[in-house]
């Protein structure tokens, strides 16, 4: 900011000229105006609060907190290395395409501040320079929930082997429909959860009717072939999707998801084993909109389940694509790409009538940080807009996470299988549900 000073007397003007001359002579002699080195409380802590503490605090996904000077000093060298390489905070969108409101990346100036703080010996500075501590809701990354729904029965997880998709049906007991502006899923055994989806089953839906209520079940425990098939296929709307590193749902004012009265929520949990037995009892926090919003949020998906998978062995850039056209106008809000261990890159495009492509998001995929990407400026898309999702897979030895580069990879639920799902969120008028949205308008 430029500050203008009024010179009130000849004496003050002379002093100003003298100081300016001294400054210029210092520069000519190779010097520079002295600046104090970065300190923790004044310079580093504000960066941590804004960009790091959502994960680096007790009870969250990061392995250690970064709330105090001793905590941060202990990890100073690792912090410097990770911010200098841009490994942290995690963010995988290619800067070529799109701007996103939830981008936690540090600016070059912030990176330099941390580098210089470590190089200068990690001085604490004056605690009185510390900004006010942010207010975190204990146990949540959303506002204090209006309602918490927990899976009624804990799920016992073995130390090894495959675990089928596990379901629990949880009644809401809502006597009237509720608009959900924020939601967050909190597994109690987070390191065993590959991903999870919470579906909304309205009272008129026939999906998984006959499956047990309030207890864990898998497709194979249902015994009824029809129910077993339904466990792997639904057109029900999604309340939210969870994966390691993903953000809670937090919709802007005037937008929300809708749970009709007397609906059930169906938790679909994909557990993995890691050598240690565990028990999980996932909770769901909901924050309701204070008034009926003007727009309803729907989660849609572009998925290629079988057409171009299996992935050949020893292939490092295998391409899979899928297309779809919007049946009605919608406001595009953001994206959530999902793949497994061979996932390398994921891209969302608009395909224009002339065949040209406009890339909305390109992600250098990381299975262990499956992030959502919220557009800084939502994009209005007209009915008939052609959307394309493209995924690339690395089934070679160059992929350090590849469990078996010498084998073809099949589509499937387990992490050693593969998936290709491009979730995306749209806003539509408040009276349009998912079924109505997919009724294409007839044109004369």
N, C-alpha and C positions, 0 to 999 in steps of 0.2 A: 504494500500500500504506500502511495506517495503522500508525504506529509509536508504541508506548507507552513513555514515559520515567518512571522512578521518581524523584521529588524527594527527595533524601536529607537536606537540611538547610534551615533557614530562610533561609540566605544564598542557596543555589541557587534556592530558590523566589522570593526577591525579585528575583534576576537574571532569572528567567524572566518575571516580571510586568513588569519594566522593558522587556525586549525586546518583549513582546507589546504594551505600550502604545505603544512606538515604531512598531511595524508598523501599528497601527490609525491613529495620527496621520498616518503616511505616506499611507495610503489616503485619509483624509479630506482631505488636502492635494492629492489628485489624483495621487499617486505610486503606485508598485508596486514589489514586491521585484525587485531587479535580476536579470536572467537573461542569461547569455552567449549571443550569437547562435549559430546553428548553424554548425558547422565541418565540413569535409569528412571528416576521419578519424573523428570521433566520431559524427556524425549522418547524413551523406549516404552514405558508403561502405557501411554496413550495408544501406541500402535498395537500392543498386545491386547488391550481392552477391546479395540475395534475389530481386529482381524483374527485373533487367536483364542481368546478366552471362551468363546462359544463351545469349543471342543476341549481346550486346555484348562479345565477346572474340575474339581472333584465330582465323580459320578458320570462324567461324560466320556466320549469315545477315545480321547487322547490318552496316552499312557502316563502322563505326568501333568500337574497343573503349572500354570505360569501366571500366578496372581501376585506373588511377592518377590522382593529382591533376591533373597537367598534361593528360592526355587529357580528363578531365571538365571542367576549367576552360575548355578551348578550345570546348566545346560548351554552356557553361552557359546561355546565352540560349535556345538551341533546346530544351534539356532542360526548362527552366522552361515554355516555351510548350507543349510536348507533354504534360507531366504536368498542367498546369493545364487544358488542354482535354480531358484523358483520352485523347488520341490514343495515348499510350504509357503503360505497356506495352499492346500491342494486345489487345483483348478486346471481343467484339461481342455477348455474350449480354445480352438485355434483363433488367434486374434484377427484372422483374415475375414471372419464372417460373424456379424451380429454383435450387439452389446447387451449385457445381461445385468439385471439389477442386483443379483446375489453374487456377483464376482468379488471374492475376498482378496484378490491379488494386491500385493503391496506396490506402491508407486516407486519409481527409481529413487526418489528422495528418501522414502522410508527405508528402503533396502540399504542405502548409504548410511543412514543414521545408525542402523544396527551394526553394520560392518565397522563403522568408526567407533562405536561404543565398545565393541569387543576388542578392537585394536588398541583402544586407549586404556585398557585394563579394567573394563566394566565398572566404572565409578558409580556409586549409588546416587550421589547428588543429595539434594535436600528433600526429605520426605514431605515438607510443606508444599513442594512443587507438584505433588501427585494430583492428578485429576480425581474427581469423585468416582468412587467404585460404581460400576454399572449394577443395575438391579436385575438379578437373575431369579426366575421362579424356581424354587428348590425342586429338583427332580425333573424339570421340564425346560424346553427351549421355546415354549409358547407362553402366552399370558396364563395366569392361573386358570386351570380348566374349570368350566362350569359343571362338567360331568366326567368321571373316569369310569370306564368299563373295562373289566379285567376278565381274561379267559377264566371260566369258573373252576377248571381243573388243571393243575400243573401237568406239564408233559415231561415224562422221563426220557432222557436222551442217552443212548449208549456211548461208550468211549470210542467205538470204531464201527465201520460198516456204513451202508446206505440207510437213510431214513426217508420213507415216503413222504410226500406232501401230507401235512397233518392239518386237519380242519377242526374248528370249533364254531358252533352256531350260538350266538349270543343275542337274546332278545333285547330290544331297546326299551320295550314297555312304554313307548311314546304314545300318549293319547292324542297328540296333534303333531303335524309335521314340524321338523326343526331344520333351520338353516345353519350350517356349520361353516364358520369363517376360518377357524384354525383347528388343526388336528395333528396329533403326534402319536406315533407308536413307540412304546418303550419295552423291548424284550428284557426279561430279567437275566437271561443267559445270552447276552448280545454276541459273544464270540462263537455261538453255535448257529446264528441265524444268517443264512445266505441271502434271503430276501423274504418279504411278507407282503401280502395284499389283503386289504379289508374290503369286502364287497357289500353292497347294500341290497338286501333281498326284501322288496316291498311285499305287502300281504297278498297281493294277487299273483305273485310269482310262484311257479311250480318247481323251481330249481331246488334240487336236493330235498324235496318234501319226502319224508320217510327216513331221512338220515337222523341219527340221534341228536337231541338237543343238549347243549351244555356239557358235553364230554368230548374228548379227543377221538377222532376217527380218521382213517385213511381209506383210499379207494378199495384196497384189498380187504378191509374189514367190513365193507358194506354187504358183500356177497351177492347183492342184487345187480345183475349185469347193467341194467338201465342206470341205476344210481352210480355204479362204478364209472360208467361213461360220463355222466354228468359232472363227476368230481373233476374232470379235466377239461370241461368246456362250459362256458356260460356267456350270456349276453348282458348280464347284470352290470349296473354301473359300479365304478370303483370309488370308494371313499378316499383311499390313499394307498400309495405304494411305498414300501420301506426297503432300503438296502444299506449296507455299510457306507457311512458318510453322507447319506441323503439328508436333505433338509426337511423339517416339518412343513405341513401345508399352512400357508398364511396368505389368504387372499386379500386383495385391496378392498377398501370400503366400497360397498355397492355390489360385491360379488360374493358368492358362497356356494357350497354344495348343499344338496337337499336330501334329507332322510324322511320319507313319508311316515305318517303315523302307523304304528303297529308293525314297523319293519324289524327285521332281524339283521344283524351284522354277521357276516361269515368271515372268520379269520382263516386265511390260507397261509400256513407257515412252511417255509422251506428250510429245514434244519440240516446242518452238516455236522460231522463228527471231527474231533481234533485230538483224540487220545485221552480225553478226560470225560467221564460221565458227568451229566448235569441235569438240572431240572429247570424248565422255563415256564413262566406264567406271565405272558405279555399283557401289558396294559395299554389302553387307548384313551388319550385325553382329548376332550372336545370343548371348543369355545364357540358359543352360539352368537350369531349376528343379533344385534339389538333390535333390528327391524328388518322387514322383508326386503331383500336386495332387488335391484332391477335386473340383475343378470345371474344366471345359474351356470356354474362351472361343471363341465363334463370332462372326464378323462377318456381319451380315445387311443387307439393303437394301430400301428402298421406292423404286421408280423408275417414272417415267412417261416412256416413251420417245417415244411418237408420238401419244397420244390428243388432247392439247390443245396441242401445238406443231405448226405454226408460230405464232409470236408476231406479231401484226399490227404494222405500222409505226406510229411516233409514238404509242405506247401506254406509259404510265408506271407502270401498276400491274396488269399482266396476271397472272392467278392460275392456277396449275396445282396439282392435288392428286392424291393416290394413297392408297389404303387397303390394309390387309392385316390378317389375324387370325393370332395366334400359334397354331401347331398344338399346342404343349405348353407347360408351365410353364417360365419362364426368369427369371433375375435380370438386369434391365436395368442396364447399366454406364455407357453413354455414347453420344455421337452424333458424327457427322462429316458435315455437309451439303456437297453439292458442286453448284455451278452454274458458269456462265461469266461473261462480261463484263457481261451485262445483269442478272445476279443482284442482287436488291434486299433480299429478306427471306426467311427460311426458318423453318418452324415444325414442331415435332413435337407431336402431341396423342394423348391417349387419348380415344376416343369411347365414352362409357358407354351402357348399354342404353337409358336414357331420352333419348338423343340429345345430352346435354350433353357439353361438351368440357373436358378438363383439359389445359392446356398444360404440357408438360414442358420445352420449350426454344423460345425465340424469338430468332433471330439477325438482326441488321442486317448483311447479308452484305457481305463485302469480298473480291473475287476475289484480291487480292494477299496476303491473310492468311487462308488457309483452315485454321481451327483445329479441333481436337477439343475436346469438352466432356465431362468426366468427372464423373458425379454424385458429390456428397459422400456421399450415402447411396444405394447401389444400391436399386433398386425391384423387388420381386417382382411378376411379372405372371403371371396365371393363363392356362392354355390358353383360347383363344377371345377373349382381349383384342383389341379392335379398335384398331389404330394408324393414325394419319393423318399424312401429311406434306403440307405446303402450301408452295408457293414462289411468290414474286411477282417479276416482272421489270420493269425499266425500259428500254423500247426507245424512249426519247425523247431529245431534245436536252438534257434536264436531266441525263442520265447522262454524265458527263465521259469515261467509258471506252467509250462506245458507238461502234463503228466505222462504223455506217451506220443512223441512225434512220429513214431513208426506206424501208427494205426489211424485208419479213417475215423472221423468223428461223426457220430450220429446225433440227430436232434434228440433231446431228452431233458429230464428234470435235474439230473445230478450235475455237479460242477465239471465232471470229466466229460459230460455231453456238452452240447451247445444249444444256444437259443439266439433268436434274432427278433427283438421286440422294440419297436420305437414308440413308446408312450408319448402322447402330447396332450396338453390341456387347452380347452377352448371355453369361451364364455358365450352363452346364447341367451335369448330372452328368458325371464324367470319362469314362464309357463311352459317351457319346452323341456321335456325329459329326453332321455337317450333314445327311447323307442320312437318318439315323435320326430326327433332330429334326423333319423335315418329314413323318414318318409320323404322321398324326393318330390319336390314340387313339379307338377305337370305343366308343360309349356304348350301353348297353342301352336 
